[in-house]
Amino acid sequence: MALTTSIETARFLSFVWGTKSIVTRDANDFDDMADIVCKTLLEKGYGKKNELTVITAGAPFHSSGRTNLLRIETL
């Protein structure tokens, strides 16, 4: 799953084998980002309650080419 705020990024990622892109709202901080991911995965049926998911992201937000965050969350 690739959650992004950019329709252009979602379209680009549609060409990456095995990747499902979803356009979401922008997150205010890391906790908000985790909430968006968990709620979206549950709503779209890509996970079940109490399953673990791994989130990768870049900090600071809105800086391309920086994947430097790994967070494990329970759906």
Distance bins in CASP14 RR format, pairs under 12 A and 6 or more apart:
PFRMAT RR
TARGET T0000
AUTHOR 0000-0000-0000
RMODE 2
METHOD distances of the structure
MODEL  1
1 10 0 0 0 0 0 1 0 0 0 0 0
1 13 0 0 0 0 1 0 0 0 0 0 0
1 16 0 0 0 0 0 1 0 0 0 0 0
1 18 0 0 0 0 1 0 0 0 0 0 0
1 19 1 0 0 1 0 0 0 0 0 0 0
1 20 1 0 1 0 0 0 0 0 0 0 0
1 21 1 0 0 1 0 0 0 0 0 0 0
1 22 1 0 0 1 0 0 0 0 0 0 0
1 23 0 0 0 0 0 1 0 0 0 0 0
1 24 0 0 0 0 0 1 0 0 0 0 0
1 36 0 0 0 0 0 1 0 0 0 0 0
1 37 0 0 0 0 1 0 0 0 0 0 0
1 38 0 0 0 0 0 1 0 0 0 0 0
1 40 0 0 0 0 1 0 0 0 0 0 0
1 41 1 0 0 1 0 0 0 0 0 0 0
1 42 0 0 0 0 0 1 0 0 0 0 0
1 44 0 0 0 0 1 0 0 0 0 0 0
1 45 0 0 0 0 0 1 0 0 0 0 0
1 46 1 0 1 0 0 0 0 0 0 0 0
1 47 0 0 0 0 1 0 0 0 0 0 0
1 53 0 0 0 0 1 0 0 0 0 0 0
1 54 0 0 0 0 0 1 0 0 0 0 0
1 55 0 0 0 0 1 0 0 0 0 0 0
1 56 0 0 0 0 0 1 0 0 0 0 0
1 75 0 0 0 0 0 1 0 0 0 0 0
2 9 1 0 0 1 0 0 0 0 0 0 0
2 10 1 0 0 1 0 0 0 0 0 0 0
2 11 0 0 0 0 0 1 0 0 0 0 0
2 12 0 0 0 0 1 0 0 0 0 0 0
2 13 1 0 1 0 0 0 0 0 0 0 0
2 14 0 0 0 0 1 0 0 0 0 0 0
2 15 0 0 0 0 0 1 0 0 0 0 0
2 16 1 0 0 1 0 0 0 0 0 0 0
2 18 0 0 0 0 1 0 0 0 0 0 0
2 19 1 0 1 0 0 0 0 0 0 0 0
2 20 1 0 0 1 0 0 0 0 0 0 0
2 21 1 0 1 0 0 0 0 0 0 0 0
2 22 1 0 0 1 0 0 0 0 0 0 0
2 23 0 0 0 0 1 0 0 0 0 0 0
2 24 0 0 0 0 0 1 0 0 0 0 0
2 37 0 0 0 0 0 1 0 0 0 0 0
2 40 0 0 0 0 0 1 0 0 0 0 0
2 41 0 0 0 0 0 1 0 0 0 0 0
2 46 0 0 0 0 0 1 0 0 0 0 0
2 55 0 0 0 0 0 1 0 0 0 0 0
2 56 0 0 0 0 1 0 0 0 0 0 0
2 57 0 0 0 0 0 1 0 0 0 0 0
2 67 0 0 0 0 0 1 0 0 0 0 0
3 9 0 0 0 0 1 0 0 0 0 0 0
3 10 0 0 0 0 1 0 0 0 0 0 0
3 13 0 0 0 0 0 1 0 0 0 0 0
3 19 0 0 0 0 0 1 0 0 0 0 0
3 20 0 0 0 0 1 0 0 0 0 0 0
3 21 1 0 0 1 0 0 0 0 0 0 0
3 22 1 0 1 0 0 0 0 0 0 0 0
3 23 1 0 0 1 0 0 0 0 0 0 0
3 24 1 0 1 0 0 0 0 0 0 0 0
3 25 0 0 0 0 1 0 0 0 0 0 0
3 26 0 0 0 0 0 1 0 0 0 0 0
3 27 0 0 0 0 1 0 0 0 0 0 0
3 33 0 0 0 0 1 0 0 0 0 0 0
3 34 0 0 0 0 0 1 0 0 0 0 0
3 35 0 0 0 0 0 1 0 0 0 0 0
3 36 1 0 0 1 0 0 0 0 0 0 0
3 37 1 0 1 0 0 0 0 0 0 0 0
3 38 0 0 0 0 0 1 0 0 0 0 0
3 39 0 0 0 0 0 1 0 0 0 0 0
3 40 1 0 0 1 0 0 0 0 0 0 0
3 41 0 0 0 0 1 0 0 0 0 0 0
3 43 0 0 0 0 0 1 0 0 0 0 0
3 44 0 0 0 0 0 1 0 0 0 0 0
3 46 0 0 0 0 0 1 0 0 0 0 0
3 53 0 0 0 0 0 1 0 0 0 0 0
3 55 0 0 0 0 1 0 0 0 0 0 0
3 56 0 0 0 0 0 1 0 0 0 0 0
3 57 0 0 0 0 1 0 0 0 0 0 0
4 10 1 0 1 0 0 0 0 0 0 0 0
4 11 0 0 0 0 1 0 0 0 0 0 0
4 12 0 0 0 0 1 0 0 0 0 0 0
4 13 1 0 0 1 0 0 0 0 0 0 0
4 14 0 0 0 0 0 1 0 0 0 0 0
4 19 0 0 0 0 0 1 0 0 0 0 0
4 20 0 0 0 0 0 1 0 0 0 0 0
4 21 1 0 0 1 0 0 0 0 0 0 0
4 22 1 0 0 1 0 0 0 0 0 0 0
4 23 1 0 0 1 0 0 0 0 0 0 0
4 24 1 0 0 1 0 0 0 0 0 0 0
4 25 0 0 0 0 0 1 0 0 0 0 0
4 26 0 0 0 0 1 0 0 0 0 0 0
4 27 0 0 0 0 0 1 0 0 0 0 0
4 33 0 0 0 0 0 1 0 0 0 0 0
4 36 0 0 0 0 0 1 0 0 0 0 0
4 37 0 0 0 0 0 1 0 0 0 0 0
4 40 0 0 0 0 0 1 0 0 0 0 0
4 57 0 0 0 0 0 1 0 0 0 0 0
4 58 0 0 0 0 0 1 0 0 0 0 0
4 61 0 0 0 0 0 1 0 0 0 0 0
4 62 0 0 0 0 0 1 0 0 0 0 0
4 64 0 0 0 0 0 1 0 0 0 0 0
5 21 0 0 0 0 0 1 0 0 0 0 0
5 22 0 0 0 0 0 1 0 0 0 0 0
5 23 1 0 0 1 0 0 0 0 0 0 0
5 24 1 0 0 1 0 0 0 0 0 0 0
5 25 1 0 0 1 0 0 0 0 0 0 0
5 26 1 0 1 0 0 0 0 0 0 0 0
5 27 0 0 0 0 1 0 0 0 0 0 0
5 28 0 0 0 0 0 1 0 0 0 0 0
5 33 0 0 0 0 0 1 0 0 0 0 0
5 36 0 0 0 0 1 0 0 0 0 0 0
5 57 0 0 0 0 0 1 0 0 0 0 0
5 61 0 0 0 0 1 0 0 0 0 0 0
5 62 0 0 0 0 1 0 0 0 0 0 0
6 12 0 0 0 0 1 0 0 0 0 0 0
6 13 0 0 0 0 1 0 0 0 0 0 0
6 21 0 0 0 0 1 0 0 0 0 0 0
6 22 0 0 0 0 0 1 0 0 0 0 0
6 23 1 0 0 1 0 0 0 0 0 0 0
6 24 0 0 0 0 0 1 0 0 0 0 0
6 25 0 0 0 0 0 1 0 0 0 0 0
6 26 0 0 0 0 1 0 0 0 0 0 0
6 62 0 0 0 0 0 1 0 0 0 0 0
6 64 0 0 0 0 0 1 0 0 0 0 0
7 13 0 0 0 0 0 1 0 0 0 0 0
7 14 0 0 0 0 0 1 0 0 0 0 0
7 21 0 0 0 0 1 0 0 0 0 0 0
7 22 0 0 0 0 0 1 0 0 0 0 0
7 23 1 0 1 0 0 0 0 0 0 0 0
7 24 0 0 0 0 0 1 0 0 0 0 0
8 14 0 0 0 0 0 1 0 0 0 0 0
8 21 0 0 0 0 0 1 0 0 0 0 0
8 23 0 0 0 0 1 0 0 0 0 0 0
8 64 0 0 0 0 0 1 0 0 0 0 0
9 15 0 0 0 0 0 1 0 0 0 0 0
9 16 0 0 0 0 0 1 0 0 0 0 0
9 19 0 0 0 0 0 1 0 0 0 0 0
9 21 1 0 0 1 0 0 0 0 0 0 0
9 22 0 0 0 0 0 1 0 0 0 0 0
9 23 0 0 0 0 1 0 0 0 0 0 0
9 24 0 0 0 0 0 1 0 0 0 0 0
9 64 0 0 0 0 1 0 0 0 0 0 0
9 65 0 0 0 0 0 1 0 0 0 0 0
10 16 0 0 0 0 0 1 0 0 0 0 0
10 19 0 0 0 0 1 0 0 0 0 0 0
10 20 0 0 0 0 1 0 0 0 0 0 0
10 21 1 1 0 0 0 0 0 0 0 0 0
10 22 1 0 0 1 0 0 0 0 0 0 0
10 23 1 0 1 0 0 0 0 0 0 0 0
10 24 0 0 0 0 1 0 0 0 0 0 0
11 19 0 0 0 0 0 1 0 0 0 0 0
11 21 1 0 0 1 0 0 0 0 0 0 0
11 23 0 0 0 0 1 0 0 0 0 0 0
12 19 0 0 0 0 1 0 0 0 0 0 0
12 21 0 0 0 0 1 0 0 0 0 0 0
12 64 0 0 0 0 0 1 0 0 0 0 0
13 19 1 0 1 0 0 0 0 0 0 0 0
13 20 0 0 0 0 1 0 0 0 0 0 0
13 21 1 0 1 0 0 0 0 0 0 0 0
13 22 0 0 0 0 1 0 0 0 0 0 0
13 23 0 0 0 0 0 1 0 0 0 0 0
14 20 0 0 0 0 1 0 0 0 0 0 0
14 21 1 0 1 0 0 0 0 0 0 0 0
14 22 0 0 0 0 0 1 0 0 0 0 0
14 23 0 0 0 0 0 1 0 0 0 0 0
15 21 0 0 0 0 1 0 0 0 0 0 0
20 40 0 0 0 0 0 1 0 0 0 0 0
20 41 0 0 0 0 0 1 0 0 0 0 0
20 44 0 0 0 0 1 0 0 0 0 0 0
20 45 0 0 0 0 0 1 0 0 0 0 0
20 46 1 0 0 1 0 0 0 0 0 0 0
21 40 0 0 0 0 0 1 0 0 0 0 0
21 44 0 0 0 0 0 1 0 0 0 0 0
21 46 0 0 0 0 0 1 0 0 0 0 0
22 36 0 0 0 0 1 0 0 0 0 0 0
22 37 0 0 0 0 1 0 0 0 0 0 0
22 39 0 0 0 0 0 1 0 0 0 0 0
22 40 1 0 0 1 0 0 0 0 0 0 0
22 41 0 0 0 0 1 0 0 0 0 0 0
22 43 0 0 0 0 1 0 0 0 0 0 0
22 44 1 0 0 1 0 0 0 0 0 0 0
22 45 0 0 0 0 0 1 0 0 0 0 0
22 46 0 0 0 0 1 0 0 0 0 0 0
23 36 0 0 0 0 0 1 0 0 0 0 0
23 40 0 0 0 0 1 0 0 0 0 0 0
23 44 0 0 0 0 0 1 0 0 0 0 0
24 32 0 0 0 0 0 1 0 0 0 0 0
24 33 0 0 0 0 1 0 0 0 0 0 0
24 35 0 0 0 0 0 1 0 0 0 0 0
24 36 1 0 1 0 0 0 0 0 0 0 0
24 37 0 0 0 0 1 0 0 0 0 0 0
24 38 0 0 0 0 0 1 0 0 0 0 0
24 39 0 0 0 0 1 0 0 0 0 0 0
24 40 1 0 1 0 0 0 0 0 0 0 0
24 41 0 0 0 0 0 1 0 0 0 0 0
24 43 0 0 0 0 0 1 0 0 0 0 0
24 44 0 0 0 0 0 1 0 0 0 0 0
25 32 0 0 0 0 1 0 0 0 0 0 0
25 33 0 0 0 0 0 1 0 0 0 0 0
25 35 0 0 0 0 0 1 0 0 0 0 0
25 36 1 0 0 1 0 0 0 0 0 0 0
25 37 0 0 0 0 0 1 0 0 0 0 0
25 39 0 0 0 0 0 1 0 0 0 0 0
25 40 0 0 0 0 1 0 0 0 0 0 0
26 32 0 0 0 0 1 0 0 0 0 0 0
26 33 0 0 0 0 1 0 0 0 0 0 0
26 36 0 0 0 0 1 0 0 0 0 0 0
26 61 1 0 0 1 0 0 0 0 0 0 0
26 62 0 0 0 0 1 0 0 0 0 0 0
27 33 1 1 0 0 0 0 0 0 0 0 0
27 34 0 0 0 0 1 0 0 0 0 0 0
27 35 0 0 0 0 1 0 0 0 0 0 0
27 36 1 0 1 0 0 0 0 0 0 0 0
27 37 0 0 0 0 1 0 0 0 0 0 0
27 38 0 0 0 0 0 1 0 0 0 0 0
27 39 0 0 0 0 0 1 0 0 0 0 0
27 40 0 0 0 0 0 1 0 0 0 0 0
27 55 0 0 0 0 0 1 0 0 0 0 0
27 57 0 0 0 0 1 0 0 0 0 0 0
27 58 0 0 0 0 0 1 0 0 0 0 0
27 59 0 0 0 0 0 1 0 0 0 0 0
27 60 0 0 0 0 0 1 0 0 0 0 0
27 61 1 0 0 1 0 0 0 0 0 0 0
27 62 0 0 0 0 0 1 0 0 0 0 0
27 69 0 0 0 0 0 1 0 0 0 0 0
27 71 0 0 0 0 0 1 0 0 0 0 0
28 34 0 0 0 0 0 1 0 0 0 0 0
28 35 0 0 0 0 1 0 0 0 0 0 0
28 36 0 0 0 0 1 0 0 0 0 0 0
28 61 0 0 0 0 1 0 0 0 0 0 0
29 35 0 0 0 0 1 0 0 0 0 0 0
29 36 0 0 0 0 0 1 0 0 0 0 0
29 57 0 0 0 0 0 1 0 0 0 0 0
29 59 0 0 0 0 0 1 0 0 0 0 0
29 60 0 0 0 0 0 1 0 0 0 0 0
29 61 0 0 0 0 1 0 0 0 0 0 0
29 69 0 0 0 0 0 1 0 0 0 0 0
30 36 0 0 0 0 0 1 0 0 0 0 0
30 37 0 0 0 0 0 1 0 0 0 0 0
30 55 0 0 0 0 1 0 0 0 0 0 0
30 57 1 0 0 1 0 0 0 0 0 0 0
30 58 0 0 0 0 1 0 0 0 0 0 0
30 59 1 0 0 1 0 0 0 0 0 0 0
30 60 0 0 0 0 0 1 0 0 0 0 0
30 61 0 0 0 0 1 0 0 0 0 0 0
30 69 1 0 0 1 0 0 0 0 0 0 0
30 70 0 0 0 0 0 1 0 0 0 0 0
30 71 1 0 0 1 0 0 0 0 0 0 0
30 73 0 0 0 0 0 1 0 0 0 0 0
31 37 0 0 0 0 0 1 0 0 0 0 0
31 38 0 0 0 0 0 1 0 0 0 0 0
31 55 0 0 0 0 0 1 0 0 0 0 0
31 71 0 0 0 0 1 0 0 0 0 0 0
31 73 0 0 0 0 1 0 0 0 0 0 0
32 38 0 0 0 0 0 1 0 0 0 0 0
32 39 0 0 0 0 0 1 0 0 0 0 0
32 57 0 0 0 0 0 1 0 0 0 0 0
32 61 0 0 0 0 0 1 0 0 0 0 0
33 39 0 0 0 0 0 1 0 0 0 0 0
33 40 0 0 0 0 0 1 0 0 0 0 0
33 55 1 0 0 1 0 0 0 0 0 0 0
33 56 0 0 0 0 0 1 0 0 0 0 0
33 57 1 0 0 1 0 0 0 0 0 0 0
33 58 0 0 0 0 1 0 0 0 0 0 0
33 59 0 0 0 0 1 0 0 0 0 0 0
33 61 0 0 0 0 1 0 0 0 0 0 0
33 69 0 0 0 0 1 0 0 0 0 0 0
33 71 0 0 0 0 1 0 0 0 0 0 0
33 73 0 0 0 0 1 0 0 0 0 0 0
34 40 0 0 0 0 0 1 0 0 0 0 0
34 41 0 0 0 0 0 1 0 0 0 0 0
34 53 0 0 0 0 1 0 0 0 0 0 0
34 54 0 0 0 0 0 1 0 0 0 0 0
34 55 1 0 0 1 0 0 0 0 0 0 0
34 56 0 0 0 0 0 1 0 0 0 0 0
34 57 0 0 0 0 1 0 0 0 0 0 0
34 69 0 0 0 0 0 1 0 0 0 0 0
34 70 0 0 0 0 0 1 0 0 0 0 0
34 71 1 0 0 1 0 0 0 0 0 0 0
34 72 0 0 0 0 1 0 0 0 0 0 0
34 73 1 0 1 0 0 0 0 0 0 0 0
34 74 0 0 0 0 1 0 0 0 0 0 0
34 75 0 0 0 0 0 1 0 0 0 0 0
35 41 0 0 0 0 0 1 0 0 0 0 0
35 42 0 0 0 0 0 1 0 0 0 0 0
35 43 0 0 0 0 0 1 0 0 0 0 0
35 55 0 0 0 0 0 1 0 0 0 0 0
35 71 0 0 0 0 0 1 0 0 0 0 0
35 73 0 0 0 0 1 0 0 0 0 0 0
35 74 0 0 0 0 0 1 0 0 0 0 0
35 75 0 0 0 0 0 1 0 0 0 0 0
36 42 0 0 0 0 0 1 0 0 0 0 0
36 43 0 0 0 0 0 1 0 0 0 0 0
36 44 0 0 0 0 0 1 0 0 0 0 0
36 53 0 0 0 0 0 1 0 0 0 0 0
36 55 0 0 0 0 1 0 0 0 0 0 0
36 57 0 0 0 0 0 1 0 0 0 0 0
36 73 0 0 0 0 0 1 0 0 0 0 0
37 43 0 0 0 0 0 1 0 0 0 0 0
37 44 0 0 0 0 0 1 0 0 0 0 0
37 46 0 0 0 0 0 1 0 0 0 0 0
37 47 0 0 0 0 0 1 0 0 0 0 0
37 52 0 0 0 0 0 1 0 0 0 0 0
37 53 1 0 0 1 0 0 0 0 0 0 0
37 54 0 0 0 0 1 0 0 0 0 0 0
37 55 1 0 1 0 0 0 0 0 0 0 0
37 56 0 0 0 0 0 1 0 0 0 0 0
37 57 0 0 0 0 1 0 0 0 0 0 0
37 71 0 0 0 0 1 0 0 0 0 0 0
37 72 0 0 0 0 0 1 0 0 0 0 0
37 73 1 0 0 1 0 0 0 0 0 0 0
37 74 0 0 0 0 0 1 0 0 0 0 0
37 75 0 0 0 0 1 0 0 0 0 0 0
38 44 0 0 0 0 0 1 0 0 0 0 0
38 45 0 0 0 0 0 1 0 0 0 0 0
38 46 0 0 0 0 0 1 0 0 0 0 0
38 47 0 0 0 0 1 0 0 0 0 0 0
38 48 0 0 0 0 0 1 0 0 0 0 0
38 49 0 0 0 0 1 0 0 0 0 0 0
38 50 0 0 0 0 0 1 0 0 0 0 0
38 51 0 0 0 0 1 0 0 0 0 0 0
38 52 0 0 0 0 0 1 0 0 0 0 0
38 53 1 0 0 1 0 0 0 0 0 0 0
38 54 0 0 0 0 0 1 0 0 0 0 0
38 55 0 0 0 0 1 0 0 0 0 0 0
38 71 0 0 0 0 0 1 0 0 0 0 0
38 72 0 0 0 0 0 1 0 0 0 0 0
38 73 1 0 1 0 0 0 0 0 0 0 0
38 74 1 0 0 1 0 0 0 0 0 0 0
38 75 1 0 1 0 0 0 0 0 0 0 0
39 45 0 0 0 0 0 1 0 0 0 0 0
39 46 0 0 0 0 0 1 0 0 0 0 0
39 47 0 0 0 0 0 1 0 0 0 0 0
39 49 0 0 0 0 0 1 0 0 0 0 0
39 53 0 0 0 0 0 1 0 0 0 0 0
39 73 0 0 0 0 0 1 0 0 0 0 0
39 75 0 0 0 0 1 0 0 0 0 0 0
40 46 0 0 0 0 1 0 0 0 0 0 0
40 47 0 0 0 0 0 1 0 0 0 0 0
40 53 0 0 0 0 0 1 0 0 0 0 0
40 55 0 0 0 0 0 1 0 0 0 0 0
40 73 0 0 0 0 0 1 0 0 0 0 0
40 75 0 0 0 0 0 1 0 0 0 0 0
41 47 1 0 1 0 0 0 0 0 0 0 0
41 48 0 0 0 0 1 0 0 0 0 0 0
41 49 0 0 0 0 0 1 0 0 0 0 0
41 51 0 0 0 0 1 0 0 0 0 0 0
41 52 0 0 0 0 0 1 0 0 0 0 0
41 53 1 0 0 1 0 0 0 0 0 0 0
41 54 0 0 0 0 0 1 0 0 0 0 0
41 55 0 0 0 0 1 0 0 0 0 0 0
41 73 0 0 0 0 1 0 0 0 0 0 0
41 74 0 0 0 0 0 1 0 0 0 0 0
41 75 1 0 0 1 0 0 0 0 0 0 0
42 48 1 0 0 1 0 0 0 0 0 0 0
42 49 1 0 0 1 0 0 0 0 0 0 0
42 50 0 0 0 0 0 1 0 0 0 0 0
42 51 0 0 0 0 1 0 0 0 0 0 0
42 53 0 0 0 0 1 0 0 0 0 0 0
42 73 0 0 0 0 0 1 0 0 0 0 0
42 74 0 0 0 0 0 1 0 0 0 0 0
42 75 1 0 1 0 0 0 0 0 0 0 0
43 49 0 0 0 0 0 1 0 0 0 0 0
43 75 0 0 0 0 0 1 0 0 0 0 0
44 75 0 0 0 0 0 1 0 0 0 0 0
45 51 0 0 0 0 0 1 0 0 0 0 0
45 75 0 0 0 0 1 0 0 0 0 0 0
46 53 0 0 0 0 1 0 0 0 0 0 0
46 75 0 0 0 0 1 0 0 0 0 0 0
47 53 1 0 0 1 0 0 0 0 0 0 0
47 73 0 0 0 0 0 1 0 0 0 0 0
47 74 0 0 0 0 0 1 0 0 0 0 0
47 75 1 0 1 0 0 0 0 0 0 0 0
48 74 0 0 0 0 0 1 0 0 0 0 0
48 75 1 0 0 1 0 0 0 0 0 0 0
49 74 0 0 0 0 1 0 0 0 0 0 0
49 75 1 0 1 0 0 0 0 0 0 0 0
50 73 0 0 0 0 0 1 0 0 0 0 0
50 74 1 0 0 1 0 0 0 0 0 0 0
50 75 1 0 0 1 0 0 0 0 0 0 0
51 72 0 0 0 0 0 1 0 0 0 0 0
51 73 0 0 0 0 1 0 0 0 0 0 0
51 74 1 0 0 1 0 0 0 0 0 0 0
51 75 1 0 1 0 0 0 0 0 0 0 0
52 71 0 0 0 0 0 1 0 0 0 0 0
52 72 1 0 1 0 0 0 0 0 0 0 0
52 73 1 0 0 1 0 0 0 0 0 0 0
52 74 1 0 1 0 0 0 0 0 0 0 0
52 75 1 0 0 1 0 0 0 0 0 0 0
53 70 0 0 0 0 0 1 0 0 0 0 0
53 71 0 0 0 0 1 0 0 0 0 0 0
53 72 1 0 0 1 0 0 0 0 0 0 0
53 73 1 0 1 0 0 0 0 0 0 0 0
53 74 1 0 0 1 0 0 0 0 0 0 0
53 75 1 0 1 0 0 0 0 0 0 0 0
54 69 0 0 0 0 0 1 0 0 0 0 0
54 70 1 0 0 1 0 0 0 0 0 0 0
54 71 1 0 0 1 0 0 0 0 0 0 0
54 72 1 0 1 0 0 0 0 0 0 0 0
54 73 0 0 0 0 1 0 0 0 0 0 0
54 74 0 0 0 0 0 1 0 0 0 0 0
54 75 0 0 0 0 0 1 0 0 0 0 0
55 67 0 0 0 0 0 1 0 0 0 0 0
55 69 1 0 0 1 0 0 0 0 0 0 0
55 70 1 0 0 1 0 0 0 0 0 0 0
55 71 1 0 1 0 0 0 0 0 0 0 0
55 72 1 0 0 1 0 0 0 0 0 0 0
55 73 1 0 0 1 0 0 0 0 0 0 0
55 74 0 0 0 0 0 1 0 0 0 0 0
55 75 0 0 0 0 0 1 0 0 0 0 0
56 65 0 0 0 0 0 1 0 0 0 0 0
56 66 0 0 0 0 0 1 0 0 0 0 0
56 67 1 0 1 0 0 0 0 0 0 0 0
56 68 0 0 0 0 1 0 0 0 0 0 0
56 69 1 0 0 1 0 0 0 0 0 0 0
56 70 1 0 1 0 0 0 0 0 0 0 0
56 71 1 0 0 1 0 0 0 0 0 0 0
56 72 0 0 0 0 0 1 0 0 0 0 0
56 73 0 0 0 0 0 1 0 0 0 0 0
57 63 0 0 0 0 0 1 0 0 0 0 0
57 64 0 0 0 0 0 1 0 0 0 0 0
57 65 0 0 0 0 0 1 0 0 0 0 0
57 66 0 0 0 0 1 0 0 0 0 0 0
57 67 1 0 0 1 0 0 0 0 0 0 0
57 68 0 0 0 0 1 0 0 0 0 0 0
57 69 1 0 1 0 0 0 0 0 0 0 0
57 70 0 0 0 0 1 0 0 0 0 0 0
57 71 1 0 0 1 0 0 0 0 0 0 0
57 73 0 0 0 0 0 1 0 0 0 0 0
58 64 0 0 0 0 1 0 0 0 0 0 0
58 65 1 0 0 1 0 0 0 0 0 0 0
58 66 1 0 1 0 0 0 0 0 0 0 0
58 67 1 0 1 0 0 0 0 0 0 0 0
58 68 1 0 1 0 0 0 0 0 0 0 0
58 69 1 0 1 0 0 0 0 0 0 0 0
58 70 0 0 0 0 1 0 0 0 0 0 0
58 71 0 0 0 0 0 1 0 0 0 0 0
59 65 0 0 0 0 0 1 0 0 0 0 0
59 66 1 0 0 1 0 0 0 0 0 0 0
59 67 0 0 0 0 1 0 0 0 0 0 0
59 68 1 0 1 0 0 0 0 0 0 0 0
59 69 1 0 1 0 0 0 0 0 0 0 0
59 70 0 0 0 0 0 1 0 0 0 0 0
59 71 0 0 0 0 0 1 0 0 0 0 0
60 66 1 0 0 1 0 0 0 0 0 0 0
60 68 0 0 0 0 1 0 0 0 0 0 0
60 69 0 0 0 0 0 1 0 0 0 0 0
61 68 0 0 0 0 0 1 0 0 0 0 0
61 69 0 0 0 0 0 1 0 0 0 0 0
63 69 0 0 0 0 0 1 0 0 0 0 0
END
